[in-house]
Amino acid sequence: MKTGLAATLTAAAIWVAFALPVLADRDPSPDGDAALRVVAERLSLRDIEVHPGAEGAGLTGRLPGGEWLDLVFHRDGSLEGLEAGAHRLAPVSEVTSVLPGPLLRAERFPADAMFERIGLGVDGYAIAGRDHNGRRFEVDYDRDGRVRRWRSE
């Protein structure tokens, strides 16, 4: 009986010694994976691939219209940015469900544009793409949705 208990305790100690470093490397947010799933569901993505990373996860999927989309997340599971896959464009209208309210209510928000990338930073937002007339544009907003810079060709 003592031999069985000793073996069990030894096995448990070995498991803890090896498991703790692995568990410590995981995302500190237990909701990190759940946040990825929520974003994927809101966008109705299919053909989803998750790419774990040290600074945050990445996710690739196909929008309902067929465009590929790459998403980058912070370690806490919040969305950092979206990029149309393979240097293509995707409709802004297909991603509004995951964009923050201040950006959606922003002056000159390009709801009818096609985007190359959308950045969601701590101090503001950025969108690069083509407007409804096909002209290339880049716009930077502050956290409240005010335009800081608008550039177009």
ZALUM-419700 format. One record per residue (C-alpha): z, x, y. Coordinates in nm, 2 decimals. Layout:
rec c3 = Z | c1 = X | c2 = Y
...
! end
This chain:
rec c3 = 0.00 | c1 = 0.00 | c2 = 0.00
rec c3 = 0.09 | c1 = 0.28 | c2 = 0.24
rec c3 = -0.25 | c1 = 0.45 | c2 = 0.17
rec c3 = -0.44 | c1 = 0.13 | c2 = 0.26
rec c3 = -0.25 | c1 = 0.09 | c2 = 0.58
rec c3 = -0.30 | c1 = 0.46 | c2 = 0.67
rec c3 = -0.67 | c1 = 0.43 | c2 = 0.60
rec c3 = -0.70 | c1 = 0.12 | c2 = 0.81
rec c3 = -0.51 | c1 = 0.28 | c2 = 1.10
rec c3 = -0.72 | c1 = 0.59 | c2 = 1.08
rec c3 = -1.04 | c1 = 0.39 | c2 = 1.08
rec c3 = -0.92 | c1 = 0.19 | c2 = 1.38
rec c3 = -0.83 | c1 = 0.51 | c2 = 1.57
rec c3 = -1.17 | c1 = 0.66 | c2 = 1.50
rec c3 = -1.35 | c1 = 0.34 | c2 = 1.61
rec c3 = -1.15 | c1 = 0.34 | c2 = 1.94
rec c3 = -1.22 | c1 = 0.71 | c2 = 2.00
rec c3 = -1.60 | c1 = 0.65 | c2 = 1.96
rec c3 = -1.62 | c1 = 0.30 | c2 = 2.11
rec c3 = -1.43 | c1 = 0.36 | c2 = 2.44
rec c3 = -1.69 | c1 = 0.60 | c2 = 2.59
rec c3 = -1.97 | c1 = 0.36 | c2 = 2.50
rec c3 = -1.78 | c1 = 0.06 | c2 = 2.64
rec c3 = -1.70 | c1 = 0.26 | c2 = 2.96
rec c3 = -2.08 | c1 = 0.31 | c2 = 3.02
rec c3 = -2.15 | c1 = -0.06 | c2 = 3.01
rec c3 = -2.21 | c1 = -0.26 | c2 = 3.33
rec c3 = -1.87 | c1 = -0.32 | c2 = 3.48
rec c3 = -1.97 | c1 = -0.68 | c2 = 3.54
rec c3 = -1.93 | c1 = -0.90 | c2 = 3.23
rec c3 = -2.17 | c1 = -1.14 | c2 = 3.40
rec c3 = -2.45 | c1 = -0.88 | c2 = 3.44
rec c3 = -2.65 | c1 = -1.00 | c2 = 3.14
rec c3 = -2.58 | c1 = -1.37 | c2 = 3.23
rec c3 = -2.72 | c1 = -1.31 | c2 = 3.58
rec c3 = -3.04 | c1 = -1.17 | c2 = 3.43
rec c3 = -3.08 | c1 = -1.48 | c2 = 3.21
rec c3 = -3.01 | c1 = -1.71 | c2 = 3.51
rec c3 = -3.28 | c1 = -1.54 | c2 = 3.72
rec c3 = -3.53 | c1 = -1.55 | c2 = 3.43
rec c3 = -3.46 | c1 = -1.92 | c2 = 3.37
rec c3 = -3.49 | c1 = -2.01 | c2 = 3.74
rec c3 = -3.83 | c1 = -1.83 | c2 = 3.75
rec c3 = -3.94 | c1 = -1.98 | c2 = 3.42
rec c3 = -4.03 | c1 = -1.64 | c2 = 3.30
rec c3 = -4.18 | c1 = -1.58 | c2 = 2.96
rec c3 = -4.26 | c1 = -1.26 | c2 = 2.76
rec c3 = -3.94 | c1 = -1.12 | c2 = 2.89
rec c3 = -3.83 | c1 = -0.76 | c2 = 2.84
rec c3 = -3.50 | c1 = -0.62 | c2 = 2.97
rec c3 = -3.47 | c1 = -0.26 | c2 = 3.07
rec c3 = -3.11 | c1 = -0.13 | c2 = 3.09
rec c3 = -3.04 | c1 = 0.14 | c2 = 3.34
rec c3 = -2.75 | c1 = 0.35 | c2 = 3.48
rec c3 = -2.78 | c1 = 0.20 | c2 = 3.83
rec c3 = -2.87 | c1 = -0.15 | c2 = 3.72
rec c3 = -3.09 | c1 = -0.34 | c2 = 3.48
rec c3 = -3.46 | c1 = -0.42 | c2 = 3.51
rec c3 = -3.64 | c1 = -0.71 | c2 = 3.38
rec c3 = -4.02 | c1 = -0.77 | c2 = 3.33
rec c3 = -4.16 | c1 = -1.11 | c2 = 3.26
rec c3 = -4.46 | c1 = -1.34 | c2 = 3.32
rec c3 = -4.45 | c1 = -1.61 | c2 = 3.58
rec c3 = -4.57 | c1 = -1.96 | c2 = 3.49
rec c3 = -4.90 | c1 = -1.88 | c2 = 3.68
rec c3 = -4.96 | c1 = -1.58 | c2 = 3.45
rec c3 = -4.87 | c1 = -1.30 | c2 = 3.70
rec c3 = -4.64 | c1 = -1.02 | c2 = 3.57
rec c3 = -4.32 | c1 = -0.96 | c2 = 3.76
rec c3 = -4.08 | c1 = -0.67 | c2 = 3.76
rec c3 = -3.73 | c1 = -0.74 | c2 = 3.88
rec c3 = -3.46 | c1 = -0.49 | c2 = 3.96
rec c3 = -3.08 | c1 = -0.57 | c2 = 3.95
rec c3 = -2.78 | c1 = -0.40 | c2 = 4.10
rec c3 = -2.50 | c1 = -0.30 | c2 = 3.85
rec c3 = -2.31 | c1 = -0.62 | c2 = 3.95
rec c3 = -2.61 | c1 = -0.83 | c2 = 3.83
rec c3 = -2.73 | c1 = -0.93 | c2 = 4.18
rec c3 = -3.10 | c1 = -0.92 | c2 = 4.24
rec c3 = -3.22 | c1 = -0.61 | c2 = 4.43
rec c3 = -3.60 | c1 = -0.67 | c2 = 4.43
rec c3 = -3.91 | c1 = -0.82 | c2 = 4.29
rec c3 = -4.25 | c1 = -0.66 | c2 = 4.24
rec c3 = -4.57 | c1 = -0.80 | c2 = 4.12
rec c3 = -4.67 | c1 = -0.61 | c2 = 3.81
rec c3 = -4.95 | c1 = -0.36 | c2 = 3.78
rec c3 = -5.00 | c1 = -0.33 | c2 = 4.16
rec c3 = -5.11 | c1 = -0.69 | c2 = 4.18
rec c3 = -5.00 | c1 = -0.99 | c2 = 4.39
rec c3 = -4.79 | c1 = -1.29 | c2 = 4.30
rec c3 = -4.73 | c1 = -1.61 | c2 = 4.49
rec c3 = -4.42 | c1 = -1.62 | c2 = 4.71
rec c3 = -4.39 | c1 = -1.99 | c2 = 4.62
rec c3 = -4.32 | c1 = -1.90 | c2 = 4.26
rec c3 = -4.01 | c1 = -1.69 | c2 = 4.34
rec c3 = -3.83 | c1 = -1.89 | c2 = 4.61
rec c3 = -3.58 | c1 = -2.02 | c2 = 4.35
rec c3 = -3.42 | c1 = -1.67 | c2 = 4.34
rec c3 = -3.45 | c1 = -1.58 | c2 = 4.71
rec c3 = -3.14 | c1 = -1.60 | c2 = 4.94
rec c3 = -3.11 | c1 = -1.89 | c2 = 5.18
rec c3 = -3.13 | c1 = -1.68 | c2 = 5.50
rec c3 = -3.46 | c1 = -1.53 | c2 = 5.39
rec c3 = -3.60 | c1 = -1.88 | c2 = 5.30
rec c3 = -3.50 | c1 = -2.01 | c2 = 5.64
rec c3 = -3.63 | c1 = -1.70 | c2 = 5.82
rec c3 = -3.86 | c1 = -1.73 | c2 = 6.12
rec c3 = -4.22 | c1 = -1.66 | c2 = 6.00
rec c3 = -4.12 | c1 = -1.67 | c2 = 5.63
rec c3 = -4.46 | c1 = -1.63 | c2 = 5.45
rec c3 = -4.42 | c1 = -1.92 | c2 = 5.20
rec c3 = -4.79 | c1 = -1.95 | c2 = 5.14
rec c3 = -4.85 | c1 = -1.57 | c2 = 5.10
rec c3 = -4.90 | c1 = -1.35 | c2 = 4.79
rec c3 = -4.65 | c1 = -1.07 | c2 = 4.76
rec c3 = -4.66 | c1 = -0.72 | c2 = 4.63
rec c3 = -4.29 | c1 = -0.66 | c2 = 4.66
rec c3 = -3.98 | c1 = -0.83 | c2 = 4.80
rec c3 = -3.66 | c1 = -0.62 | c2 = 4.87
rec c3 = -3.32 | c1 = -0.78 | c2 = 4.90
rec c3 = -3.10 | c1 = -0.52 | c2 = 5.06
rec c3 = -2.74 | c1 = -0.51 | c2 = 5.19
rec c3 = -2.86 | c1 = -0.50 | c2 = 5.55
rec c3 = -3.17 | c1 = -0.73 | c2 = 5.52
rec c3 = -3.49 | c1 = -0.82 | c2 = 5.34
rec c3 = -3.84 | c1 = -0.69 | c2 = 5.32
rec c3 = -4.17 | c1 = -0.84 | c2 = 5.20
rec c3 = -4.51 | c1 = -0.68 | c2 = 5.16
rec c3 = -4.82 | c1 = -0.86 | c2 = 5.06
rec c3 = -5.12 | c1 = -1.06 | c2 = 5.18
rec c3 = -5.10 | c1 = -1.37 | c2 = 5.40
rec c3 = -5.29 | c1 = -1.70 | c2 = 5.34
rec c3 = -5.60 | c1 = -1.54 | c2 = 5.51
rec c3 = -5.59 | c1 = -1.23 | c2 = 5.29
rec c3 = -5.46 | c1 = -1.00 | c2 = 5.56
rec c3 = -5.22 | c1 = -0.73 | c2 = 5.45
rec c3 = -4.87 | c1 = -0.76 | c2 = 5.60
rec c3 = -4.52 | c1 = -0.61 | c2 = 5.59
rec c3 = -4.22 | c1 = -0.77 | c2 = 5.74
rec c3 = -3.85 | c1 = -0.67 | c2 = 5.77
rec c3 = -3.58 | c1 = -0.92 | c2 = 5.83
rec c3 = -3.21 | c1 = -0.87 | c2 = 5.91
rec c3 = -2.94 | c1 = -1.04 | c2 = 5.70
rec c3 = -2.97 | c1 = -1.36 | c2 = 5.91
rec c3 = -3.35 | c1 = -1.39 | c2 = 5.87
rec c3 = -3.45 | c1 = -1.26 | c2 = 6.21
rec c3 = -3.77 | c1 = -1.06 | c2 = 6.21
rec c3 = -3.70 | c1 = -0.69 | c2 = 6.28
rec c3 = -4.06 | c1 = -0.58 | c2 = 6.24
rec c3 = -4.39 | c1 = -0.75 | c2 = 6.14
rec c3 = -4.69 | c1 = -0.54 | c2 = 6.07
rec c3 = -5.03 | c1 = -0.67 | c2 = 5.96
rec c3 = -5.39 | c1 = -0.54 | c2 = 5.93
! end
